[in-house]
């Protein structure tokens, strides 16, 4: 009897020691001089027993940066299914003659395919090769000339541009490309500048993909101190402002930015590729730019459907590489498939309705799918409840496989490398100015399954230093 008592006493001792070690590491993080002006929030639970393993301000809602992608990716996985593929549909309006002349219009109905021409799914040397494939398909269907117009239509997804809470400086950065009904190549374009002698202003040569009517106001100074150009402008605004510097005598210097009007740039580039393939086109238009009204597609003839990548593939790249464009697009796809309205507002409504029935959503504020919005606010309790729901769902294995692994892959490739957390922490990271967060799962050395969430807002050290301060917390959970 004494032996059993001793055994269980030792077992309880080790249990509480491991548990307290997690809390101890959190306490040390809170007391660090680099976080004395910061807010630290944390919660970890044993998924199988429900026991709390550590906590700190766990009900406080704060910006969580890219951890918000956990909400958008899982919502898409459950509501759309892992095998769902976004689609783009081609409709004929008019009669096709035996000679291959379409006396009417070809409508291209956007379906929010965020994978189309993406660097994550395409040959980087041939990002627009899908245009050639489509031209070949139309030729096989007997279409060799279009007397009307080729019209791109992304209207079912709206034209709102960036979600609420995005900063002005984010709008033209490649990481801030908003999704759209017709999107391609990650909605990123190139600006090519030419420079003369030092002291002059660089001039724009061209854009790619081309945007008819663009007006770039250049204040790019030619100087010998290196290259650095930033493009500014609002959604769909053809006036763009370029600032920065470029070294002298460059014939072509490229800088990337977000597309101004993907719908128009798409159909403009399509015309170029189709004509090279021998399809004669009279004109091209976009619904937004030409102020057109979309037709009743039920009255037109569907001739071809192009399918994008699966939800399983999309959520994997979204979480592994923290792709904002994909995360926003997934929200739009949820809204589109559930209501026929692919706007961000529609998708967020569907997402909020879904989670309000699964977790206690009081204090949960989600204003975008990527976490780029400063209007977002979540708590560790929200994330841990969400992760526990996923753990018990049929989609758990698929979702878990989409997450970066500490020391091994994605945005966690260098986190806890060679430490206790190496290979045991599977989580989404989040980074904004003065924000660092991690939420996900830990498979501990003792075989425990843990859900956790931690965020630090307004730390006074570098991002690298705050990661070093958070790592002991992650390692303590892995060693539990």
N, C-alpha and C positions, 0 to 999 in steps of 0.2 A: 504493500500500500504506500509505504514511504517512497519507493522507487517510482511508482506512478505519479505521486504528488510532485516529486522532484522533476520528473520528465515534463509534466505539464507546466510546471513553474518555469523551467528553462525555455520551453516552447513559447510561453507568453512573453518571457523576457526578450527573446530574439525578435518576436513579432513587434513588440512596442519599441524595441531599439531601432529596428529597420524603419518603422513608421516615424518615429521621432527624428531619425536621421534625415528623412525627407523634409520634415518641418524645420529642422535645424538649418538645413541648407537654404530654405526660403527665408528664415529669420536673418541669416547672414547677408543674404542679398538685400533685404530691406534696410539693414543697418549700414551697408556700405556707403562711403562718402559720396560715391557717384550717383546714388539713388536717394540721397537725403531730401532732395527737392522733387523727387519723382513720385509717381504712384505705381505701386506694384500690386498686381492682382494674380491670384493663383488658386487652383483647386485640382486635386487628384483623388480619384476613387478606385477601389477595387471593383472591377466590372462584374465579377461573379458574386461577390457578397454585398456590394453596395457600400462597404465601409469607406469612410473618408480617411485618406492617408496624409493629407496636408491641405491647409487652406490659408488664404490671406485676402481680405477684402473681396471674397469670391462672388459677391452679388453686385459689385460696382461695375457699371457699364462705361466702357471707354472705347476709343478707336482701336481697332485690332489689325489694321492694314490688310494684307493679303490672306489672313486667316478667314476672312469673309468668303473666300472661294470654297471653303468647305460646305457652306450653305448652298451656294449656287450649283456646285458640281453634284452634290448628293441629290438635291431636288431634281435636277435634270435626269440623273440616273434612275430614280424611283418613278417619276411621273412620265418619262418618255421611254425608259427601258434601255438597256445597254446596247441593243442592236438597232435602235432608231438611227436613221440617217437623214440629215437635212437635204432638201432637194431643190433643184432649179428646173422649171418647166418651160418648154417652148411651145407656143400656140400659133397656128396659122389663122389669119383673118383675111379671107379672100379666096380666089380660085387659083389652082395650080394648073397651068397649061401642059400639054404633052411635051412641049419643048423645054420645060423646066422653069417657066416664068411664073412667079407668084405675083398675081395681080392684086396686091393688097399688102398688109403688114405682117411682120413677124414679131410677136410679143414674147419677151423673155421675162417670166414671172419669178422674181427673187424669192427664195425660201430661207434666207438667213444662213447660207452655207459658209460658215466661218473657216472651213478647211480648204476652200477652193484656192488653189495657187499658193497656199501657205508654205512658208519655209520649213515647217515641221512635217509637211506631207508631200512636198514636191521636189523635183530635181532642181537644185539652186541654179544650175546653168540653163534650165529651160522652164522658168516659173510660169510662163504663159502658154505652155504647150497644149493645155486643154482647149484653147481656141482652135488649134489645128484639128484636134480630134472632133470637135463639134462641127467644123466645116466639112470634114469627111463624112460625118453622119448625115448632114443635110444634103450633101451631094448624092449619097446613097438613097435618100428619100426622094430624089428627083428635083431638088431645088437648086437652081443655078443663077437665078436672077430674082431680085425683089424690087418691084416697081414702086411700092409704098415705102414704108420706113421700118427699120429694125428698132424696136422700142424697148428699153429696159425699164422694168417696173418693180421698185422695192417698196411701194407705198403701204403694203400691209404691215410693215414694220415701223412706219412713221419716219419723221425727219427731225426728231428732237435734238440729235447730236449727243453731247456728253450728259451723263446722269447728274443728278443733283449733288452738289458738294465737291465737284472736281475743281481744282485750282486752275486759274487762267494759264499758268505756265505749263500745265500738264496737257493741255488740249492739242498741242502740235508735236508733242514728243512721241516717238514710236511706241512707247509703252502706254500712251494715252489714246490710241486709236479706238474710236467708238465703233461698234458694230452697225450693220445696216441690212436692209432687206436684200440688196445686191451688194456683196462684198467679195473681195479677192485680194490675194497677196498680202494678207494681214492688214489691209487698208493702209498700206504704207507706200509712199512715193518718194522719188528722188528729185532734188533740185540741183542743176548743174550751173556753176558759176565760172566766169572767166575773169582773171585779174591782169592788170597792166603793171605799171611802175608803182613804186612805193608812194603813198600819199594820195592815191586816187581811190575811187570807189569801184568795187567789183560789180560786174553786170551778170544778169541771169541769161544763160544760153537757151535752156529748155527745161521742161519737166518730163518725167517719165514715171508712170503713164501720163500722157499728154492731157492737159486740162484746157479746153477752149475757153478763151476769155479771161484767163488768170492775169492778175496785175500784181507783180511783186515789186514792192518799194524797197530798194536795196540801200542799206546803210552799212554795208560790209566794207570795212576799211582794208586797204591793201597795205600790209606792213610785214616786216621781216621777223615777226615774233610768233610765227606758227599759224595754224588753222583752227578756227572755232566759230561756226556759224549756227545761229538759232533762228528758227522760223516762228513767227507769231501770227495768230489769226483765229477767228471764231469759226464754228461749224458752218459749212456751206458758203462761207464768205470768200469770194474770189479775190478780194484784196488781201494780200499777204505782206508781212513786214519781215525783212531779213536784217539781223544785226550780228556783229562780231567782227572777225578779221580773217584775212587770208594772205598767205605769202605771195610775193610778186611773181608775175609772168607765168601763171598757170593757165593752160589752155582749157582745162575742164576739171573742176573740183566738185565732187558730189557730196551732198548732205541729205540725210533722210528726215522725213517728217510724215505726219498723218495725211491721208488723202483728204482733199477738200470736198469732193463730191464723187464718191465711189460709183454711184449709179451712172453718172455721165462719163466718167473716165473709163468705166468698164465697156460701155457700148462704143466709145470712140476707138479704143484699142481693138475691140472685136472687128470693127470695120476694116482696120488695117490687115488683120490676119485673114479674114474671110476673102478679101480681094486678092491677096497673094495666092490663095487657094483657087481662085477663079470664080468666086461667087460675086456677081455684080450687085452692088447695093446703091440705091438712089439717095438715101439719107438715113441718118441715125438720130434718135432722140431719146431723152430720158423723161420720165413722168414729172419729176420734180423740176428740172431745168426748163422744160417746155410747158409747164403748168397744165398737164394733161390729166384726164380722168381715166382711171383704170377701167377696162371693159368688164362685162360679165363673162368671166372665163368659161362658164357653162355653155355659152353660145358659140365658143370657138373650138377649133379642132386641136387637141393635144397631139403633137407629133414626136416629142422626145422629152425624156426626164433624165436629168443628170443627178446622181446621188453622191453625197459627200461622205466623209468619214463617220464612223459610228460614235455614239455617245461614249462608249467605253474607251475608244481611242482619244476622243476629245478631252474627257475628264483626266485621263492619264497625263497628257501633255500640259493641261491646265494646272494641275497640282504639282507635277514634277518640276516644271519650268516656270511656274507662276505667271502664266500668260493672261494678262488682263483682258485682251481682246477676246479670247475664247470664253472667259468667265462671263463677260457681259453678253456675248452672243448666246450662251447657254440659257441665260435668263430670258432673253428675247424669244428663243425657240420654245421655251415652256409656255410663255404667254401666247405665242402664235398657235401652237398645237392645241392648247386648251380652250382658247377663246376666239381664234382667228385674228387677234390683234397682237402683233409682235413687238409692240413698244416696250421700253424698259418699265414703264409704269404698270403695264398689264402683267409682265413677267414677275415683277416684284409683288404685285397683289396675289398672284398665284402662290408664290413662294411663302409669303407671310401667312396666307390662309393655311397652307400645308403644315408649317411648323407650329402655328398656334394650337393645332390639334394634337401635336406630338410632345411638346415641351411647355414649360411655364415661360411664356414669351413676354412677361411683364418686364419693361425696361430694355427690350430688344429693338434696336432701330437699324434697319437695313435699307440703305438708299442706293446701292448698286450691287453688282455681282462680283466685282474684283477686289473691293476693299480700298480703292483709290480715293473714295469719297471721305472727306473729313467729317461728314455728317453721320457716318456710321457710329454706332455704339453698341457693344456687346459685353457680356460678363463671362467669367470662367464658368459660372453655373449654366449659362446658355450653351456654351460649347460642350461641357461635359455631359449635360442631358442629351444634347444632340448626338454625341459620340456613343452614348450608351444605347440610344435608340437604334443607331446604325449597327452597333455590335450585335443586337438581337434580330436584325433584319436579314432577309435572304440575300441582300446585296452586299453584305459585310465583306466577304472575301474579295469581290470585285473592287469595292471602294478602297479597301486596305492596300491592294496592289497598285493603286494610283498614287499613293503617298510617297514622298521622298524618304529615304532611309538614312539615318545618321551615319556619317562616315563613309557612305557608299554612293548615294545618288542624289541628283537634283539639287535643290537649294539647301539640302542638309549634308551635301557631300563632304564638307570640312568640319561639320559640327560633331563634337564628341569623337573625332577620329582617333582610334587607338585607345579609347577610354571605355568605361563600363557601358556607356550608352551606344557604342559602336554596334550597328546592326540590330539593336533592340528598340530604338526609338523610331517610330514611323509617324511623321507629323507634317503639318503645313507650317511653314514659316511666314512671318509677316514683317515688312519693313516700310516705314515712312520716316520722315524727318522727326526725330526724337520719339519714335515708336518702334519697339521690337516685341514680337510675340511668337509663340509656338503653341499649337494645339494638335493633339493626336493621341496615339496609342503607344504604350510601352509593354513589351513582353519581358518580364523581369527574369533574373537568373534563377529564381525559385519557381518559375512557371506561372507567376501571377499575370493577369491581364489588367492593365491599368489604362484609364482614360484621364487625360490631364489637359489643362489649359493655363498658360502663363503669359502675361503681358506686362511690359514696363513702359510707361509714358513719361516723357520729359526728363530722361536721364541726362547727365552733364558730361558723360564721357563719349568716346567714339563708338560707332556701331560694333566694331570688332571687340572693343573692351566689354561692352554690355553682353555680347555673346559669351565671352569668357566667364562672366559673372553668372550667367544663366546655366551654363554647362554643368556645374556641380549639382544643380537641382535635377537635371535630366539624368545625370549619372546615378544619383541617389535612388531614383525610381527604378532604374535598370538593375541596380544592385539589391533591390528590395526582396 
